[in-house]
Amino acid sequence: MDKTSKVARRILSASVIWVVMLFAVMAAADAPFSPPFGKWTRLSDKPILSPQGSGFESAGTFNPSVVKKDGKFVMLYRAQDPKGISSLGYATSEDGVHFTRRAEPVLAADAPYEKGGGVEDPRLQKIGDTYYLTYTGYNNVDGNGADKKDAQLCLATSTDLVHWDRKGVIIPSYKGKWNVKWTKSGAIVPEKIGGKYWMYYLADAQGKDSQMGVASSDDLLHWSEVLDHPVIASRPGKFDSQVTEPGPAPVITPEGIFLVYNGADDKLVYSTGWALFDKKDPTKVLARSEEPVFAPEKEWEKVGQVPNVVFVEGSVREPQRWLFYYGGADKTIGVATTPNKPTTH
């Protein structure tokens, strides 16, 4: 073989390799996003927490947030008394399934914006040495609504998860660029992006309640809406056709900001979906589940204060698994698990 033929073959070989690599890159770019977990299964066929006694948690125990602290699982959950007033209960566990409760709530109705209804639906995020608790303050006595009711997204901070310092309402009701009613459900991103902190939350758009918004903050205490419209809107005919409500605090993955959220369909069946946001632009949606990953199946998820509800609000990510904690039919608490997919870059 002459020198010219050898050179030609080398060029051809290099070209083939380049084309193969190009197609591989294109295929990877076109591959749909896969969430960082596998199939969800219930760790317990029965509720892991149910109403008890005749006091602050006798009517309902649901919608929990859970974090790992000093090797233990710590749960804050919405507890409801016979009058329908909510407070936050506290429980700990060694294994994430069997919890021991504190005798008294760690946060109870006290502020004017919690009058008559109390404190609801906790979500936790730890940044530095501080735990940031977002919750709903429900005032059904002299609120801003025509019916004298309002629900507003509030914040409190703690270093031990027991003693809480209220910081007040952070996204007020009946105000804002697009919200026309209540605000709830603040899920804070765990690190700064573009020099700011970010949070996904729930508000009510004109003619379309229960949409997901996004806000930013310089200090985690003062928050401002970023968009003049929802960041995740409901979709006709889908599992989230009526409600798109943030679930647990999002996590940062190599692919982006990953958020589990709660959707409700036209029959108000609540199930679980997910969304992926751009790590450089938390207002940009990169992917979103077309079908729910978790839905009501058990009798105690279908029958309760509000039927047909699994409402995920807490998560713990371990090396081999995720644990997701949820309210069943606004009455009890369940836990599901799913394999943790290895992180890839």
N, C-alpha and C positions, 0 to 999 in steps of 0.2 A: 504494500500500500504506500503511495507516495505521500509526501508531506502535506500537500494540499488536501487530500482525502481525509487524512487524520485530523486536520484542523476543522474541516467541514463537519466531521462526525462529533468532534468535541463541541462545536457550536450548536449542532442539532441536539446533542444530549443535554447541554446546559439549557437550551430553549425548552425542551420537554420538561425538565425539572422545574423551571420557572413557571411554566403553564400549570403544572400539577399543583405547585405551591399556591399559585394565584387562585385556582379553583377551590383549594382547601380553605383559603382565607375567605373567599366569597361565600362558601357553604357555611362556614362558622358565623359569618356576619348575618346570614339569612336565617340561621337556626333560631327557632322561637325560644324565648326565655323560659327556663324551668325553675320553679321556686326552690329554695335551698332546703327543702324537706320532702319526705315521701308521703305515703298514704297515712291518713289520720285514723287512729283506732282509740277507743275508749279504754282508759286504764282501769276504770271501775264501771260496772254496769249499773251501780247505784250512786246516788249523790254522795259526794264526800263531805258535804256540809248541808244541813237542813235546819229549818227553824226549830227553836227549842225554848222551853220555859214560858213565862208570861210577860216578859219584859221587852227590852229593846230589840231582840231578834226573834220574837215569837211569831211574827207574821211572814217574814221572808228573810232569807240569807242568799244573796245572789250578786252577780256582776263583780267578780273579784279581780284585784291586781296582785301579782306575786313577784317577789324578788328573792334572790339568794343573798343572805347576810351571815357572815361568820359560819359558813357551811350549812346553815339551816334555811329552809324555805319559810319566808314570812309573807303572810297573806293579809291584805286589807280588803274588806268586803262590805258591800252595802247590806246593812241590817235594818229591818223594818218592824216597827212596833204595831200594836193593834189599832192605833189611830192613823197608821199610814205614814208616820214620821220616820225619816231615815237617819241613821248615823253610820259611822264606820267601825266595824268590828275588826279584831286583830287575832290572828291565829298563827301558830308555828308548826313545823313538821320536819322530821328527819328524812323522810323518804319522798315527800312531795304528794302523798296521797292521804295519809292519816294525820289530821291536824288537831292540835290542842288549842282551845279558844281562851282568850282573856275574858275575865268576868264582866268587864265594862268596856264600852266603846272608847276608841282613842280620839275620835272627833265626833262631836254631836252638835245639833242645831244651837247656834249661839249668836251669830252675826245677823244684822237686820235683813240681809239678802238670803237668809236661810229660814226665815220666819214661817212657821206652820208646816213646811214640807221637809226641811232638813238638808242633809248632805248626802249626795248620791254618787255612785259610779266612779270609784277612784281609779286613777292611772298613775303609775310611778315611773320616774326616771331618775337615776343617780348620775350626777355630774360633779366631779371632784369628791368631796366628802359630804355633799349635801344631797338629800333626797327631795325631789320636786314632785309634789302631789297635785295633780289637776283633778278637780271634781266639780260636780254640778251643785250649785246652791239653789234650792227650790223655795221660793217665796209664794205661798198661796193665800196670803192675807192682804197685803197691800202692794203687790207687784205692779209692774209697768203695763201689763196687759189690760184690755178692756174688761176682762173677767177678774182683774186684781191678782193675776198669777203671772209669774215669770220664772224661767230657769236660766241661769247664767254660769258661764265657765269661770271657775275660781281657782286660786292657787294657794298652797300652803307649803312650808318647808320644814325639814327636820334633819337631824343627824342620827337619830336612833329609831325612827319609824313609830315612836310612841308619843313623843311630845311634839306638837305641831304649832308652827307660827303662821297664822293667817296673813296672806298678802293681799287679799281682796279679790274683786272681780277683775279678770284680765281681758275678757272679750264680752262687753255688755250686751244685753238683749235690746232688741228694737233699735239698734244703731248699726252703722257700718256702711260699707260700699254696696253690699247686696243683701245683707241679712235684714229680714223684716219681722223677725219674731225672736225665738229663743236661741241660746248658744249652749253647747255641751262638749264633752268628750275630747279633751286635749291630749294628743299623743306627741310628745316632744322628741325630736331627733337628738341622739346622744352626743353630737359634737357640732362645733361651729362649721358653717359652710359659707364661704364668701364673707367671712368676718361677722356673721350673724348666727344666732340660734333660730331654729325653725320648729314649727308645730302644725300638725294637722288637727282640725277640729270640726265640729258639726254646727251648722246653722240652717236657717230657713230662707230659701229664696222666694221671690214673689211668685205665688201660684204653685210652688213646688217645695214642700217642706223637706227637711232632713237631707241636706246636701253637705258634702265635705269641702271645707275651705282650708286655706293655708295662711299662716301668720309668721312674722319674724320678730326678733327681739335682740337688743344689744346686751341685755343684762339678765335675761330669763324672768324678769319681773314685770316689765312693761312691754306689751305686745301690740302689734299693728297688723291689720289685714294687708296682704300683698296684692291680691287680685281684686278686680271688680266683678268677679263671677266665681262659681265653685271650681275647685281644682279637679274634683272627681264628682261628676254629676250622675244622677240615676239614668238607667237605660231602659227604654220601653221593651217589654217582653222578656227581660232578663231576671235573674235571681235578685238583682238590686234595682228593680224598676221603681221602688218607692223610697228606699233609704240607702244612703252610702255613709256609714258612720265609722270613724276610726276605731280600731281595736286596741291592742297593746301598743306600747311605745315601739316605734320602728327600729330596725337594725341596719347598720351599714354593711353592705356586702360588696365584693369586687365589682358586681354589675350595677349597683346603685343603692338607693334607699329603699329598703323592703318593708312594706306595711301590710299587715293583716287587717282586714276591715270587715264590718258586719253589714250585710245587705238584707233588705226585705223586699219581697215580691208583691204582686198585686193582691195576693191573699193574705199579706202581712205575715208570711212565713219567713222567719229570720234564719239566715245561713251565713256561711263564712267564705269570704273571698280574699284576694290579695291584689296589691298594686306595686309597681316598681317605678321609682322616680329617679331622675338624673342626679348624680352626686354633686355636680357643679351647679345645677339649677333645680332646686326642690319643687319648683312649680311645673316642671316638665314631666309628663307621664310617659314612660318608656314601654310599659307593658301592663296588662290587667287581665285578671282571670275571666274567662268566658263562662265557666261553670263553678259552682261552689265546691270547696274542698271538704266541707263539713256541714251537716244539716240535721234537724231534729229527727230522731228515730225512737228513742225510749219514751215510755208513757210519761215520765216525769219531765221530759222536754216538750211534750205536747199538751200536757194538762197542768195548769197552775194559775197564777194571777193574770198572766198574758199567755195565751196558748201558742204552741208551735214556735218556740224560741230557743235557739242556742246563740248566746251572745258572748263572744270571746273578748276578754278584757285584760287577761294576764298571760304572760309567757315567760318561760325560763329556757334558755338555750344552753345545753350541755354538750360536751364533746361528741357524744354518740346519739343524742336525741334532743327533741324539743318537748316541752310540756306546755300545753295550752289549757288555761283555766277559763271556765265559762259559766254563765248563769243559765239555768234550765227553767224556761217558762216563768221567768221573774219570781222564782220561789226557792230554788235550790242551786247548789254549785256542783259542777262536774269537772273532770279533767280528762284530756285526750293527749296522746303522744304520737310522735311521728319521727322516723329516723332523720338524723341530721346529715345532710349531704356534705362531703368534704368541701372546703373552700378551695376554689381554683382561681388563678390569676391569669 
